């Protein structure tokens, strides 16, 4: 995949977004990145855990599947969940640093992304170079995401300072007696959270983090939703049990 470039009406005047692009992408996503502000809505459908990005930074992920490259929330090419994460609402557009000012951001794309075409789909710009209604909505949403991203960063910093991250792994057991691990997941250490001094708890509440922490802890039960969806699909490898465990040394 190509590098991100700034979206420009001059350079990308002929570019179109394929009509099925967002759902085609969603169908391949086992985990969807979300921000802290989304957690209380996302947990209505997904288990939500922290994962580490390629820069070894903690990020929030709504888990949409149990196998790489497969989402369990697509049905007949349609999204089958009450909540649609913001990353899907804005796909395939992203925030990139402005070439004019490193402190500012603008809309960027990956030019070789298969979601784009010059032959089919909805044009990103009209003949006068004005953004389409969809692109305008996405641009506004991405600008709003800056505040949400910063809030997530602050929450991660608080969790790190208070040592509240707890690594876990999912042990998936299949009807043929085979099993697999899904690791690299982190949640809130509920025991440590309950032992925090009152002043720390009050501070977390004032910042709006406490409700997010509790939603994250409750979301673990949505793992059962994933199992149900998996077993109701055409998958031959039916799941008979799934366990949540602390990682063993060396695993």
ZIPESUL-V780882 format. One record per residue. N is the residue number from 0. RES is the residue in one small letter. PHI is phi in radians with two decimals (NA if undefined). D_CENTER is the distance of its C-alpha to the mean C-alpha in whole Angstrom. Layout:
# ZIPESUL-V780882
n->{N & N}
res->{RES & RES}
phi->{PHI & PHI}
d_center->{D_CENTER & D_CENTER}
This chain:
# ZIPESUL-V780882
n->{0 & 1 & 2 & 3 & 4 & 5 & 6 & 7 & 8 & 9 & 10 & 11 & 12 & 13 & 14 & 15 & 16 & 17 & 18 & 19 & 20 & 21 & 22 & 23 & 24 & 25 & 26 & 27 & 28 & 29 & 30 & 31 & 32 & 33 & 34 & 35 & 36 & 37 & 38 & 39 & 40 & 41 & 42 & 43 & 44 & 45 & 46 & 47 & 48 & 49 & 50 & 51 & 52 & 53 & 54 & 55 & 56 & 57 & 58 & 59 & 60 & 61 & 62 & 63 & 64 & 65 & 66 & 67 & 68 & 69 & 70 & 71 & 72 & 73 & 74 & 75 & 76 & 77 & 78 & 79 & 80 & 81 & 82 & 83 & 84 & 85 & 86 & 87 & 88 & 89 & 90 & 91 & 92 & 93 & 94 & 95 & 96 & 97 & 98 & 99 & 100 & 101 & 102 & 103 & 104 & 105 & 106 & 107 & 108 & 109 & 110 & 111 & 112 & 113 & 114 & 115 & 116 & 117 & 118 & 119 & 120 & 121 & 122 & 123 & 124 & 125 & 126 & 127 & 128 & 129 & 130 & 131 & 132 & 133 & 134 & 135 & 136 & 137 & 138 & 139 & 140 & 141 & 142 & 143 & 144 & 145 & 146 & 147 & 148 & 149 & 150 & 151 & 152 & 153 & 154 & 155 & 156 & 157 & 158 & 159 & 160 & 161 & 162 & 163 & 164 & 165 & 166 & 167 & 168 & 169 & 170 & 171 & 172 & 173 & 174 & 175 & 176 & 177 & 178 & 179 & 180 & 181 & 182 & 183 & 184 & 185 & 186 & 187 & 188 & 189 & 190 & 191 & 192 & 193 & 194 & 195 & 196 & 197 & 198 & 199 & 200 & 201 & 202 & 203 & 204 & 205 & 206 & 207 & 208 & 209 & 210 & 211 & 212 & 213 & 214 & 215 & 216 & 217 & 218 & 219 & 220 & 221 & 222 & 223 & 224 & 225 & 226 & 227 & 228 & 229 & 230 & 231 & 232 & 233 & 234 & 235 & 236 & 237 & 238 & 239 & 240 & 241 & 242 & 243 & 244 & 245 & 246 & 247 & 248 & 249 & 250}
res->{x & x & x & x & x & x & x & x & x & x & x & x & x & x & x & x & x & x & x & x & x & x & x & x & x & x & x & x & x & x & x & x & x & x & x & x & x & x & x & x & x & x & x & x & x & x & x & x & x & x & x & x & x & x & x & x & x & x & x & x & x & x & x & x & x & x & x & x & x & x & x & x & x & x & x & x & x & x & x & x & x & x & x & x & x & x & x & x & x & x & x & x & x & x & x & x & x & x & x & x & x & x & x & x & x & x & x & x & x & x & x & x & x & x & x & x & x & x & x & x & x & x & x & x & x & x & x & x & x & x & x & x & x & x & x & x & x & x & x & x & x & x & x & x & x & x & x & x & x & x & x & x & x & x & x & x & x & x & x & x & x & x & x & x & x & x & x & x & x & x & x & x & x & x & x & x & x & x & x & x & x & x & x & x & x & x & x & x & x & x & x & x & x & x & x & x & x & x & x & x & x & x & x & x & x & x & x & x & x & x & x & x & x & x & x & x & x & x & x & x & x & x & x & x & x & x & x & x & x & x & x & x & x & x & x & x & x & x & x & x & x & x & x & x & x & x & x & x & x & x & x}
phi->{NA & -1.27 & -1.30 & -1.28 & -2.29 & -1.20 & -1.27 & -2.36 & -1.15 & -1.27 & -1.45 & -2.08 & -1.10 & -1.68 & -1.35 & -2.21 & -1.77 & -1.06 & -1.14 & -1.76 & -1.05 & -1.15 & -1.25 & -1.11 & -1.21 & -1.01 & -1.12 & -1.78 & -1.77 & -1.26 & -2.34 & -2.07 & -1.20 & -2.33 & -1.87 & -0.97 & -1.13 & -1.58 & -0.99 & -1.12 & -1.55 & -1.11 & -1.22 & -1.21 & -2.22 & -2.04 & -1.29 & -2.08 & -2.29 & -1.54 & -2.36 & -1.75 & -1.44 & -1.02 & -1.63 & 1.14 & -1.83 & -1.26 & -2.34 & -1.60 & -2.36 & -1.54 & -1.46 & -1.89 & -2.83 & -1.91 & -2.23 & -0.98 & 1.35 & -2.33 & -1.75 & -1.67 & -1.96 & -2.06 & -2.39 & 0.91 & 1.12 & -2.15 & -1.24 & -2.05 & -2.73 & -1.21 & -1.97 & -1.90 & -0.99 & -1.03 & -1.10 & -1.45 & -1.12 & -1.80 & -1.07 & -1.73 & -1.93 & -2.46 & -1.46 & -2.31 & -1.17 & -1.23 & -1.16 & -1.46 & -2.61 & -1.11 & -1.49 & -2.01 & -2.17 & -2.52 & -1.43 & -2.26 & -2.47 & -1.84 & -1.05 & -1.60 & -1.04 & -1.14 & -1.24 & -1.73 & -2.66 & -1.84 & -1.92 & -2.42 & 1.87 & -1.71 & -1.11 & -1.37 & -2.33 & -1.52 & -1.14 & -1.57 & 1.50 & -1.44 & -1.15 & -1.16 & -1.06 & -1.15 & -1.11 & -1.11 & -1.10 & -1.12 & -1.05 & -1.14 & -1.12 & -1.15 & -1.09 & -1.20 & -1.14 & -0.99 & -1.15 & -1.15 & -1.10 & -1.12 & -1.14 & -1.15 & -1.03 & -1.11 & -1.18 & -1.09 & -1.09 & -1.16 & -1.12 & -1.17 & -1.07 & -1.57 & 0.96 & -1.80 & -1.34 & -2.23 & -1.28 & -2.44 & -2.46 & -1.71 & -1.84 & -1.72 & -1.93 & -1.81 & -1.12 & -1.58 & 1.28 & -1.55 & -2.58 & -2.49 & -1.85 & -2.01 & -2.03 & 1.41 & -1.84 & -2.39 & -2.30 & -1.52 & -1.36 & -1.12 & -1.13 & -1.15 & -1.07 & -1.22 & -1.73 & -1.17 & -1.05 & -0.98 & -1.11 & -1.16 & -1.09 & -1.09 & -1.15 & -1.09 & -1.15 & -1.08 & -1.45 & 1.43 & -1.48 & -1.08 & -1.13 & -1.17 & -1.03 & -1.16 & -1.13 & -1.06 & -1.14 & -1.22 & -1.10 & -1.01 & -1.21 & -1.26 & -1.01 & -1.10 & -1.13 & -1.12 & -1.07 & -1.07 & -1.12 & -1.08 & -1.24 & -1.46 & -1.39 & -1.44 & -1.06 & -1.45 & -1.54 & -1.11 & -1.62 & -1.84 & -2.86 & -2.47 & -2.10 & -1.95 & -2.30 & -1.32 & -1.07 & -1.46 & -1.01 & 1.53 & -1.50}
d_center->{19 & 21 & 20 & 19 & 22 & 22 & 23 & 26 & 29 & 31 & 30 & 27 & 30 & 30 & 26 & 25 & 21 & 22 & 22 & 20 & 17 & 14 & 15 & 16 & 13 & 11 & 13 & 13 & 9 & 9 & 6 & 3 & 2 & 4 & 8 & 10 & 12 & 10 & 10 & 13 & 13 & 10 & 12 & 14 & 13 & 10 & 11 & 9 & 10 & 10 & 10 & 12 & 11 & 14 & 16 & 16 & 14 & 12 & 9 & 6 & 4 & 5 & 8 & 9 & 12 & 15 & 16 & 14 & 14 & 14 & 12 & 14 & 13 & 15 & 19 & 22 & 19 & 18 & 15 & 16 & 14 & 15 & 12 & 10 & 7 & 8 & 6 & 9 & 11 & 12 & 12 & 14 & 14 & 13 & 15 & 18 & 21 & 24 & 27 & 29 & 28 & 25 & 24 & 23 & 20 & 20 & 19 & 18 & 18 & 19 & 22 & 22 & 19 & 20 & 19 & 22 & 25 & 29 & 30 & 28 & 25 & 25 & 27 & 24 & 28 & 31 & 34 & 35 & 32 & 30 & 26 & 26 & 24 & 21 & 21 & 22 & 20 & 17 & 18 & 19 & 15 & 14 & 17 & 16 & 13 & 15 & 16 & 13 & 12 & 16 & 15 & 12 & 15 & 18 & 16 & 15 & 19 & 20 & 19 & 20 & 24 & 24 & 23 & 21 & 18 & 19 & 18 & 18 & 18 & 18 & 22 & 22 & 25 & 26 & 30 & 31 & 31 & 29 & 26 & 23 & 20 & 17 & 17 & 15 & 13 & 14 & 15 & 18 & 21 & 23 & 26 & 26 & 24 & 27 & 30 & 29 & 32 & 32 & 31 & 28 & 27 & 28 & 27 & 23 & 24 & 25 & 22 & 20 & 18 & 20 & 19 & 15 & 17 & 19 & 16 & 14 & 17 & 18 & 14 & 16 & 18 & 15 & 16 & 19 & 17 & 16 & 19 & 21 & 19 & 19 & 23 & 24 & 22 & 25 & 24 & 27 & 26 & 26 & 24 & 27 & 25 & 22 & 23 & 21 & 23 & 23 & 23 & 26 & 28 & 28 & 25}
